[in-house]
């Protein structure tokens, strides 16, 4: 469904994506995991053909550089930052986007029903909850019934209830045979949705793995935030990745996703390299692989 070969994108002297190659088969779900600035969003934009890049990419066999519009017709895209007119009513917004996609009003109504928004057509966008706005964005992405859904941090601005709603909808789409590519820094989404995990850092692929390889346990996963004493977070993150941990930087310490019965392992891995942990914060539990959200 997606074939990417040596995708490279520079912004001035900064190489945001560097020689990234991978494939996604039809019906497969791939998660992009990495720190802020790892290159996830830039890679997605390259695959959609909305920015210029070096290398080759195709969606459903269609070259995104030579036939970008045809390639994008095969994909429904949900960006991280949603942009709707606040005064527009939900139903009017759907009719507008349906006209752009050349699909019928009946299809627009059907898609709203798919995401559970039937009955809310008269509501203004500004009155929708975060979860409802995200469902509206997904409905728009599904208007033309594309075989591929691409999402950039689909639940980053949602509360727990909203995240659960979105993940359940994406699980239904997976069962319906859709191919998913999504960027996320939440292990619960990766565990619940992905067949594979592509770990990016500094624009490069560090590892192509699976959720089970990252978290081989029946115990729930927890995100542990580590605060270091006089040490480079980038170096510490690399040490943890080499030890097999899923880690990302977010500007407030190192966030490591580990099974609940192995919380001390990242600290031990850092101690072996004389990196001192000043403080630790244990965040919420995440379901174990196969466990329902």
N, C-alpha and C positions, 0 to 999 in steps of 0.2 A: 504493500500500500504506500509506504514511504521509502524512498531510496535516497540516501544522502552520501556524497563522496567528497571528501576533502573540503568541506564547507569552511571558508575563512572570511572573516569580516573585520576590517580595521576602521577605527575612528581616529583619524590623524595617526599619531604614533602608537596608539593603544590597539592591541589586537584583542578584540572582544570575543571572537570565536576563532579557533586555530585548528585547522585540518580535522574537522569532526566528520566521521564516517559511521553510518549505522543503517540498519534496515528495520522496518516494522511490517510484519505480515498482516494481511486482512484479518480483522477480528481480534487482533492483539492489542494490549494496553501497555503503553510505555510511559513511565514517570521520569521526568527530568528533575534531578535532585542536586542541590548545590547552594552555596552561600549567596548572599546578595552580591550581585556583580559577577557571578560565575559565568554568565553568558546565556542563561536559559531563555530570556525574553528575546535577545538578539537572534539566537538560533531559530526560534519560532518564526520571527519575522523574515528570516532568510528562507525558511521552508515555504512560507506563504508567498514569497516573491515580491514583498512590498518594499524591500530595501535591496540595493545592489550588493553582490558578494562574489567571491571567487569559489570555484568548485562546481559541483553539479548536484541538483536536487530534482526529484520528480514525485508527484502525487498521483497514485493510480496509473503510473506509466506516462504521465504527461509532464513534460519539462517545464519547471516553474519559471525559468528565464526566457524561454522562447515562446511559451504559450501560457503566460501567467494567469490570464483571466479564465481559461479553460481549467487549469489546475486548481485554482481557488474555488471553482464551482463544485469541486468534489469535497470541499471541506467546510464545516461549520466552525466558526472561530468565536471564542469567548475571551475577550481581553481582561487583563487584571483591573484596569480602570474603566468603569462603565460610563458612557456618555449618553444620557437621555435628556430630552427637554422636560424640565420639571413640571411644566403646565400641561403637557400632553396627557391624554387619557390612555390607559393601557391598550384598550381596543383600537384606538386610532393609531397608536404607535405600531401595532401589529399589522394593520391594514397598509400603512405607509411602507413598511419594510417588505410586506408581501408584494406590493406593486413593484418595488425595486428588484425583487427576485423573480418577477413574472410568475407568481403563483396566485391561486384563487383565494378569495375570502374564506371559502370553505376549508381550504388547507390551513389558513391562519387560525381558524377556530379549532380545527383538529389539533394543531400544535399546542395551542393554549391548554387544551384538555390534557394533552400528554404530560405537560409539566405542572398540572394541577392548578391552573389559574382561571379556569372557566368560572364565570360569575363575578369576576373582578374587573370586567372590561371598562366600567365607568369610573374606576378609581384613577386619580391623577398619579403620575409617576412619583411626585414628591411625597405622596402619602403611603407609598409602598415600603414595607420593611426591607432590610438588606437582603434577606433570603428571597423575597418576592422579586426584587430587582434582578437578582442573579438568575432566578428561574425565567424571568422575561428575556434576559440575554440569551439563555439557553434555548428558549422557544424560537427566537429570531435565528439563531444558528441552525436550528433544525427545520426551518421553513421549507427548504428545497429537498429535504430528506437525504442529506449527504451521507456517504459511507464513512467519512472520517470526521471526528470531532477533535478540535485542538483547543486546549484551555490553558490560560496563563494564571496560575495561582487562583483557582476558581472560588476558594473559600477564605481568602486572606483577610477580608474585612467583615466576616460574619461571626456571630456568636455560635455557641455549641449547637443550638437548635437549628439554626440556618445551615451550618456545616452538614449536619446529619441529613437534612432535606436534600441538599445538592448531591451528596455522595450517594444517597439512595436512588436518585434519578439517574446518575451516571452508571450505577450498577444495573439498572433496568436497561439502559442503552447498550451496555456490554452484552447482556443476555440476549438482546435483539440482534446482535451481530455487528454492532458499530465498532470501528477501530478508534482507539483513544490515544492521544498524545497530550500529556498534561505536565505542567511545571508545578512543583509543590515542595514545601519544606516541612510538611506535616507527615510524620510516619503513619498516622492512622489512615490518611487518604491513600498513601502508597500501598499499605498492607491490604486495604479493602478493595483497591481497584486495579493495581498493576500486576502484569505478568513479569515485567522486567523493569529494572531501574538503571538509568544512565546517570552516573555521578559525574558532574562537571565541576571543574575548579579552574579559574584563570583561563576560561575559554576552551579548555582541553578536557577530553574524556579521561577520567581517572580510573573508571571501573564500569563494566557492563555486567550487571548482576541481577539477582532476583530478591524480592522481599524476604523469602525464606533463608537465603544465604546471609542477608544482613542481620536477620533476627531469628536464628534457628532455635526457637523455644516455644513452649506453650504458655509461658508466662506473659502477662501484659507488658507492653513496651512503655517505658517512661522517657521523657526528655529531661536530661540533666544539664543544667547550665553551670559551667565551670569558670571561675574567675582566677586568673593567674597572677603570680607575683613576679614582676620584672622579667617577663618573657614575651617573646613574639607569638601572638595568637596564630599567625599564619604558619609558623614553624610547628607549633603545638598541634594545629589542625592536621598538618601533613603527617606528623607522628601517629596521630590517632587513626587516620585513614589507612596508613600502612599496617596498622594493627587490626584492620578490618572493621572499624567502627564507622557508622554513618554520622557525619558531623557537618555543621555549617556555622559560619560566622554571621552574626547579625548586628554587630556594633556594641553588643552588651554581653561579652563573654563568649565562650564556646558552647554551642548547643549540641549535645550528643544524645542520640536515640539508642537506648540500651534496654534489654529485658530487665524487669524489676529485680530479679535475683542476681544481676551482674553489674550493679551500679558502681562498684568499686573498680571495675576493670579499666575504665579510661584513666582514672587517677593513677593506678599502678603502671599503666603504659607510659604515662608522662613522667612518673617518678624514675622509671628506668633510664630516662634521658635527662635526668636532673632538672626537670621542669616542675616547679612547685605550684600547687593549687592553693590559692589563698582562701577561697570560699566555694561552696557548692549550693546550688538551689535545685530542688527536685520539683519538676512541673507535673502536670496532670498525667494520669495513666492513659495509655493508648491500648485499644484492643489487641489481643494476641492474634497471630495469623489464623484466619478462618473464623475468628470470633466476630459476631455481629456488632456493629456500632450501637 
